[in-house]
């Protein structure tokens, strides 16, 4: 059963090691206390250009009144804009307690991972245990804030131990081979080789080990190396890397613990630390209790590389298939096959806003479409897969009771959901809700590609609808009379050939009608040409009101109207004339114009035969013209 008490989480790049483990700690601890976590994630800061504008739609998803508390993982947002927008939203609209996960510039009670001071412990270990004197620090220019903090702890420990920090003992590099080689050259430029190098993190340390070995140095015999952040690569290399733990799961647990205190209205510190600890291995000179299982790790890496290659190919196939999709139902059926390949996925819901495929106001005005602006409260659950089974489509209105999924979904669920917005540039389509078996997050980078593909598909469908509307508008512009909406000569000729061919095959009666507005010159001279145009429009509406869908009604110019039909009997033709007359009579009775709008009409018929052509139609219209003028003269005499 889904818990009614919920914790909302804002976090970016959930596929990262840090993010996944923080969220797992939040989910597990929340469940322990009877709360369910709902995670709102984005991919901001990846330089996707105008495409990424729509990521701000993540703010439209959570209704803060639905949540007992919010956790904001501020340090996971590389783009300042979205981070600032979330912060402003929380400050202005959120009334429930908020805990921030941030190392600096906190705006709410915060928790942070304290693994910078461990740099000092590493320095003390290198000096006190291994008796090194020249200990250097290799920082990272790409992560200046954290790197500078660790450098300060390094300098503090060196001062405490009465060890000199020389002019060539501190360097900041980028994480690439060339920059690391420059760092090594810098350290040894005075002819002295450092006894130990404390590196900003494991990635820097591993690259430094590689560069040092290539230069002929032995690790740790010539240079001892330490890292930070405890990566799997660092623990499965030879020598294994001395490092600092990276307790991000505990960080998530601490965040939810502090939030629960706020919910219970208990006091919490402005900043709570989750402390790391050193891990000593052979890269600093310590003896290993057991050798790392490098072979197993290599096998694991090979499987991960194979899986990544497979996911790239799968994403390419998905992208190619979606590029041809013009129909939503077809695209959703195709998407279903891909969703079933998400490892350990328990539930997948694709929700679309009402009017998600609406066109711009300009296109609506141009093509005379009704306004279909998106209503974020009207939701279509377009694709629902739970425990391997596809559920029916379902429309629901989002309320405080329903939340982001229908109530019946929540009632049968104990899942923590990950929500991702669907968008293209500033166009918001909806969102995806995703959950995993046993609430164990297994979010892979492949899903980033897939969501991009889904967004591209939805955008493509919107573009197809827009282009179709514009094409129809262009066709109407080319083939229809702008004053009456009837066909012009182009539209008439395009459709007449088809009607003639069908009537010839079926030996049907073809009837041609000709209508002429009475007294147009008098209306123009007395009331103006605008009133004359109005009278012409009324005749057009009268004809549209009485003809069949397959009839071809046209105005070439002036006040003459042409109607081409098939399958009419004489009674049908006489009835049509009578219906037009009755329509205008009723109109004149209700209208307040100072003039009467009337029309004279005549028709001529012939059974179509093999070889029946447009010239035969022209002859029928000529005869209809004669009959129409006979009626007009008879009316004038009367």
N, C-alpha and C positions, 0 to 999 in steps of 0.2 A: 504493500500500500504506500502511495506517495505521501511523504510527510507534508503537512500543511505549513510547517515552519521552514522557511527557506533562507539561504544565505546566497547573495549575489556576489559574483567575482568578476572584476574587470582585469583581463590579462592579455598581453599581446604575444604572438609567436608561440602558441601553445605546443607546437611540435618540438620546441627546444628541450634539452635535458633539464635545465633549470625550471622551466615553466611546468613541464609535465609533473615533476616531482613535488613542486610547491602545491600544485593543484591536487595531487594525490593525497598529500598531507592534510589539506583542507577538507577534501571529501571524506576521508576516513574518520577524522576527528569530529566532523559535523555529524556524521551518521551515528557516531558513538553517543552523541548527546541528543539525538532525535531530530536533527536538521538535515535538509537536503541542499546540496550546493548546486547552483546553476551558474555556468561559466560563460561569459561573453568575451569572445576573442576576435582579434583582427590580425592583419599582416601589415600594419602601417610601417612607413619608413623604408620600404623596399624599392623606392625610386621607380614606381610604375606609372609615373606621369599623371595625366588627367584621369586615367582609369581609376586611380585610388581615391578620388574625391569622395566617392560614395561610402567609404569606410566609416565616415562620421555617422552613418545611419545606425551604427551599433547603439547610439544613444536613444534611438526610438524603441528599442526592444524592452529593456527592463522598466517596469512600473514600480518605483521605489516603495509604494504602499504595499506591494506584495511581499516585501522582504523584511526579515527581522534585523538584518544587518548587511553591510557591504564591505568587501575587501577589495582594495584598489592596489594592484601590483604596479606601482608607478614606474619602477625602474625597468620594466620590460618594454616600455614605449620609446623607441628610438626617435620617432617624429614628435617634435614639441607641440605641433598644432593639435593633433588628436588628444594627446595627453592633457593639454590645457583645456580642451573642450570637455573632456570627461571630468576633470577637476572642477570646472565651473558648474557643470551639471550637478555634481554631488554637493557642492557648496550652496547652490541656489535652490535645489529641488528635493534633496534627500533629507528626510526627517529622522530616519533610523540611524543607529550608530555606524561609524565608518572606521575601519582600520586600514592603514596604508602600509604597503611593503616598499620601503624606500630607504636608501642609505644617506640621502641628503635632501634638504629643502622640503621637509615633511610639512603637510598642511593639516594632518589629522594625527591622532595617536598612532605610532608606527612601530613596526618590528623591522629589524635589519639583520643581515648576516654579518657577524664580526669575524672575518678571517684575515683582516689586514694586520692586526697586532701579532699574529702568529709569525710574521716575518722576523720580528725580534726574537722569538723563541728559536727559529731556525739559526739565526746568527749566533745566539748563545750556545746552541748545540754544536755548531761548527767550531766554535772557539774552545768551549769547555771540554767537549768530548774528544774532538779530533785535533785540537790545538792549532787550528789554522789561524794565521795572523792577517794575511792580505785577503780580505773577503770583499768581493765586488757586488754591486747591485745592477742587474739588467732589467730596466723598466720597459714599458710599452707605451709608445706615443699615441697609439690608437685608443687606449683606455686611460687617458691622462689622470682623471679624477682618482680612480682606484690605485693606479700605479704610483702616483705622487704620495698617496696616503701610505702605501707599503714602503716607499722609499724613506719616509719620515721615521717609521718604526725601525727600519734598518739603521738609519743614522743614529737614532736614540740608543739602540743596543750597542752599536760600535763605540759610542761615547761612554756608555756605561762600563764597557769592557776595556776602556782605555786603548782602543784600537784606532789607528789613524785612517781616515777616509781620504785617499789620495786624489790628485787631480784627474787621474785616469781610472778611477774606481767606480764611477756611476755613468751609465749610458742608457738612453731611451731609444728603442728600435721599433720598427714595424714587424709584423709577424710574417716575414718572408725570408728566403735564403740569403738574398743580397744584403738586406739590412742586418741580419744576424752575423754574417761574415764581417761586415763593417764593425759590428760591436766587438767581435773577437780581436780584430786588428787594433781597435782602439785600446782594449785592455792590455795588449802585449806591445804597444807601440813604444814604450820606454825600455823594452828589452826584458822586462820582468813578467813572468807568467803568474796570473792570480792563482792562489791555492784553492779558492772556492768562489763560486758565483751563485748568488741568490737571485733567481729569476722571478719575474712578475707572476707567471702562471705556468702550468704544465706545457702548454703549446710552445711558449718561448723556450722553456728548458729543453724540450725534446729536439727542437731545431738547433739549439746551441750545442747539444751533445753531438748531433749529426755533423755540424760544421767543424766542431773541435776534433772529432775523430778523423774527418777528412784532412784536417791540417796536421795530423800525426800525434795528437794528444790522447792520452789514456784517461778514461773516466772510471773511477775517481782518483787513480794513482797520481795523475798530473794535475787534474782540475776536478774538484768535487762540485756537483751541481745539485741544486734544489729547485722545486717548482711550487705550485700552489693550485688548488681546486680539484685535485684528486681525480684525474681522468683515467679511464680504462687503459688507454694507450700507455700512459706513464707507468702503470702497474704491471704491464705485460711487455716491457722492453728489458734489455740487458745492457747495463745494470738497471734494476727497478728503481723508479724515481722516488727520492725523498720529497714529500709534498705536504700539503695541508688539507684536511678534510673539507668537504663541500656539503654540509648537512642541510640541503634545500628542502628535503621532506620535513625535517624538524622545523624549518622556517614556516612552512604551511601550517603545521600543527600549532606552532606558537601564535600565528596570526589568528586562527580560529579560537584559540584559548583566550586571547586578549579580547577578541570581539564578543565572546560569550560573557566575559566579565562586564563589558559595557552594556550588553543587553540586560544583564541582571542589575545594572546601575551600580556596579562596583568600581572603585577607582583603579586606574591603570597608569603606568608611567608614560610620559610623553614619548619615550623611545625605549624599546625593549630589544636586547641583543640576544641573538642565537650564536653561541660561540663555536668556532672550529677548533681543531686540535692537530698538532703535527703528526705525521706518519713517517717513520724513519726506515729507509731502505738503503740499498747498497750504493746508490749514486753519490751519497755523501761520505761513504767509507764505512758505514755500518755493515755488520755481518748479517746475511739473510738467514732466517730460520728455515726457509724452504725456497727453492728456486721457483720463479714464476712459470706458469704453464703457458709458455709462448706458443707452442704448437696449437693448443686448443683455441687460444685467442686468434691466431692466424686463420684457423678454420672458421671461427665465428665471423671474422672480417670478410673472408671469402664469401660466406653466405649472405652477409649484409650487402656486399658489392653486387652479388648476383641478384639479390632482391631489389636493389636500387635500379639496376639496369632493366629488370623486368618491369618495374613501376614506371620508368621513363617510357619504355615501349608501349605500355598500357595507356599512359597518358597521351602519347602521340596518336595511338589508334582512336582513343576517345575524342581527341580534338578533331581528327580527320572526319570521324563519323558525325560529330555535332555540327561541323561546318556546313553540312548539307541539309540540316534540319530546318524545315519551314513551318512545321506543325507541332504544337506543344505536346499533344498526346503521343505522337511518334517519338519525340525527344524524351519524354518521361519513360516510355517503355524501354528505350535504349539505355537510359540512365540506370534503370532497375538492374540490368545485367551487370553493370559495373559496381553498383553499391553492394551486391552480394559478394564481391571479392574483397571487401574491407575486412581485414582480419579482426576477429573478436568483436565485430560490431553487433550490438544487440538491437538497437533501434535507430532508424533513420527517418526523419520527417522533413519534407520539403514543403514550405508554406509560402504562398504567394498573396500579396496584398490585392484587394479589390482594385481593378483598373491598373494592374501592374504593367500591362502592355499598351497603356494609353499613349497617344501621340501628343506632341507639343501643342500649345494653344494656337500657335500660328498655323500648324497643319490642320487642326480642328476647324479653325475659322476658314481656311482656304478651301477645305473639302466639305465644309458644312456638316461636320460631325458633332454629336453631342459631347459635352464636357464629361470626361471620365477620369477625373483626377483621383489619384490613389487615396483610399481610405484605409489607414493602417489598422483600424479596428475591425474591418471586414476581412476575414482570412479564409483562403482556400487551402486546405490540406491536400495538396495535389499528389504527393507520393508519400505513402506511409508503409514502412517495412518494420515489422517487429518479430523477433525470434525466427527470422527467415521467411515469414509469411507477409504477403502484400495485403494491406487493408484497403477497404473502399475509400474513394475520395470523400472528403467531408468539409462542408462550409460551416464556419462558426464565427461568432462575433466575440472579439476579445473583450473581456471584462475583468474586473478584479477577481472574480471567481475562477474564470477559465484560465487566465494567464496566457502564455504563448502557445499552448496546445489545448485541444479540447479536453473537457473535464474527464471524459471516459478514458482518455489515454492516461492521465495522471492517476486515476483510481486503480488502474491495473499495473502501476509502475512503482518501482523503488529505485529508479535510476537517477544519477546525477547527469544533467544534460549540458552539453557544450553547444552554445548558440553562435552561429556565424552569419553575418548579413550577406544577402545576395544583392549585387548592384553592378552597374556599369557607369562609370563617371558619376554624374549627379543623379542618375536614375536608380531608384530603389525598387527592387522586385519583391523582396520578402526576406526569408531567412531559412537556415537549415538547423535542425536540432538533432544531435547525435549522442548516443550513449554506448557504453561498452559493457561486455559481460562482467559481472561481479564488481562493476564500478572501477575496473582497473584500466586507467587511461593508456591507450595504445595508439595515440594520434601520430601518424607518420607524415613526412614531408610530401608524400604522394598526394595527400588530400588537398594540399595547397594547389597543385596542378589541377586537380579535379574541380575544385570550386571555381577556379579561373575558367575552366572549360564550361561549367554550368552557366556562369555569368555570360560568357561569350555566346552560348546557345540562346539564352533568354534575350540577349541584346539582338542577336540575329533574327529571332522571331519578331521582335518589335520593329526592327528595320524592314523586314519583309512586309509587315502590316502597313507601315508608313509608306513604303514604296508602292504597295498595291493601291492604297488610297490615292496617292499622287498620280499613279497610272490611270486609275479610273477617272480622276478629275481631269487629267489631260485628254483622255478619250472623250469625256463629256464636252470639254472645251472645243475639241476638234469636231465632234459629231452632233452637238446639240445647240439649239438656238438659245442664246443667252437671255432673251426677253421672256420666253414662254417655257423653256425647259423641254420643248418638243425637239425632235430631230431636225437638224438643218439638212442641206442638200447632200453633204458628205455622209452624214449618218443614215439618211434615207437610202442612198445608193448602195451603201455597204450592206444593209439589211434586206433590201428589195430582192437582190439576186437569190438569197437563201429562201425567201418566201416563194418566189417564182419557181425555183427548182423543186421545192417540196410540193407545191400545188400541182406542178406538172406530173410528178411521180404518182400522186394520189388522185389525179384528175378532179381536183376540187374547183369550186367556183371562186373566181377572183373578183372582188368588188372594189372599185375605186371611188372614193368620196372626194368631193371638192367643196370647201366652205369659204364664204366670203363675208367679212364683217360689213354690216350695213352702216351707211352714213359716216364712214371714217373721216372723210374730208370735212364734213360739217362739224364733227366733234373736235378735230384739230383746229379748224378756223375759229370756232366759238370758244372752246375751253382750253385750247393749247395742246401741244404735241404730247406732253406728259400724260394728259387724260386719254389721248388716242392710244398711247402705249399701254395704259391701264386697261382700256377696253380690249386690246389685243390679248393681254394676259388673261383676262376673264374668259375669252373664247378658248384659249389654250387649256385653262383649268376645266372648262365644260367638256372638252373633248377627252382629256385625260380621265375625267370622271366616268365616262360611259364606254370607253373602248376596252377591248380584251388585252391581256398582257402581251400576246403575240402579234397584235396589230401594230402597224408602223404609221405613226402620226407625225407629220412634219410641217414646218413653216420655213419656206425658202427666204421670203422677204415680204414686206408689205402686209396686206391684210388677207392673203389667201392661205388656206390650210389644206394639206393633202393627207388623206387617210387611205392606206393600202391594207386590205384584209383578204383572208381566205376562209372558205367554209361558211360564208353567210348566205342565208336564203333571202328571198325578196322581203319576207316578213321581218327577218333580222335587220335588214338594211333600213326598212321603213321605221322599225322600232328605234333604231339608233338615231335617226333624224328627229323622231318625236322626243327621245330622251334629252337630246341636246337642247331642243326648243323648251322643254319643261324645266331643265336646269336653269336656263337663262331667264325664263319667266319667274321662277322662284327667286332668283338672284335680284332681278329688278324690283320685285315686290318688297324685298328686305333692304335694298340698297337706297342710300339717300342722295345718290348722284342726280344731277339735274337733267341728265340724258338717259335714254334707254339703250341698252346693249342688246343687239340682236344679230343673227347671222342667217344667211341664205345658204342652202346646201343642195347638192345633187349627187347622184351616183350613177355608175354604169357597171354592169357585170358581164363576165364571160367565163365559160368553163376552160380551165387551162388544158393545153394539149402538148404533145411532144413537140418541142421546138418553140414553145411559148416563151417570149422574151420581153425585155424592157421596152422595146418598141411597141409591142402589143399593149403593155401597160400605159404607155404614153397615149395611145389611141383611146383607151378607156377613160383616161383623165380628160382628154379633149371632149369626149362625149358627156362625161360627168359635168364638165364646165358648161356645156350647152344646157343640160338639164337644170343646173344650178341657176343660170340666168333666166331660164323660163320661170322658175319659182320666184326669183327676185322681181321680174317684170309683173308677174301675176300679183305679187304682194303690193307693189307700188300702185297698180291699177285699182286694187282694192282700197 
